[in-house]
Amino acid sequence: MPGVLSICFEIEKLQNIKEIEMKPGTEITTQRAREFNLPPQQENEDEMSFRRRVSGALRDQGNIIEAHEAFNNELYDQSTDAMTGIIGALAQVSQDVDFGSKGDRQVDDDFAAGVVVQAPKEDPSMALLAMMLFGGKR
């Protein structure tokens, strides 16, 4: 049976490993990567590349909420940008629109569609953008 000192040492080692794996600015993204068994952030991988990689993989799996949380590194109920992307994804589904995008490109498309959906309808530039996004398939 291991001693108390031995157990404390093991706990401290695990905490140090956790700190190394989770770089600042990627806490939620790292959490989502762990939940869905995606590779952790690599040593030479910058924050935005990691966020794009994880969000793209999650979006391809159909995990829309988690994809936008990973991309924005914020929970959906704490981020207007994540909510905008989720709304955009729902708008595309409700309009039966498929731009043929995959991965992080689809995350970008979700966000763009969300901006259009939430824009005031009297803005002519938003109407034009909406026609471009929802007017036809690529």
N, C-alpha and C positions, 0 to 999 in steps of 0.2 A: 504494500500500500504506500503510495507516494506521500511524502511529507508535505506540510503546509507550505514550506519554503519552495519546494519543487513545483507545486501547483501555482504559486504566485509568479514564479519565474516563467512558467509556460504561458500564463495569461499575459504577462508583460511582453513576451515574444510575439504573441498573436496580435496585440495592439500595435506593436511596431510594424509588423507586416502590413496591417490594415492601413496605417498612415502612409507607407511607401506606395502602396497600390492606388490610393485615392489622392490624386493631386487636387489642389485647390481649383475650384471652378468646374469640377467634374463629379461632384458628389452624387447627384441624382443620376447622371449618366452612368457612373460606375455601378450604382445600385441596380439600375435596369440591366446593365450588361451581366451582372452576377445572376439576377433573377432568371434571365433567359439563356444562361450558359454561353454568352458571347465572350470572345477573348478580351482580356483587360487592356487598358491603355498601355501601349508599348513605351519603352524608355525614350525613343526618339520621335514618338507621335505627339504632335502638338494638340492642344485642347480642342480646337475647332475640328481638326481631322478626326479625332476620337469621337466627338459628339456627332459628326456627320456619319461616320461609319456605323455607330451603334443605332442611331435613329433610322438610317437606311435599312439596316438588317431587320429592325423591329417593324418598320412599315411594310417591308416585303412579306413578313410573317402575318400581317393583318392586325398588328397591335398598334392601332392608331393613337390612342391616348399615350401609351408608353413611348411611342416614337417621338411625339411632340414634346413630351417631358424630357426625354434624353437630349433632343436637339437643343432645347432651351435651358437645360440643366435646372429646371424648376418643375414643381408639381403643377398640374393643370389648373388647380383652383388658386394658385398663387401667381399665375403668369397670364397676362392678357395675350402674349404672343402664342403661347401653347394653345389657349382657347381659340384664338383666331385660326390656327392650323387645323384644329379639330373641327371647327365649324365649316371650314373650307372642305375638309374631307367629306363631311356629311352632305354638304351642298353638291359635291361632285356625284356622290352616290344617288342623291335624290333626283338629280337631273340626268342620271344615267350617262355621265361623261367619263370617258377614259382617255387620258392624254397619252397613254402608252408609256408613261414614265415608270421608272423603278428606283428603289433605294432612296437615297437622300434627295434625288431630283423630284421624286413624288412628294416628299416632305415639303420641298419648296413650292410645288404646285398647290399643295393643300393650303399653305399659308397665303399664296397669291389669291386663290379662290376665296378664302376667308376674308381677305381685305375687300374684295369686290362685293361680297355678300353683305358686309357690314357698312359699306359706304352709303352715304346719302344718295338716294335715287335721282335727285335733280342734277347731280354732277355729270355733265356730258362726257368727260374723260373716263369716268367710271363706267358709264353705259357702254362706251366703245371697248373698254377693257373686258367687260362682261361678255360682249358679243364675241370678242376674240377668244375668250376662255371657254364659253359655253356654246358658241355658235356652231361648231362642227368638230369633228374628230380630226386629228392630225393625219 
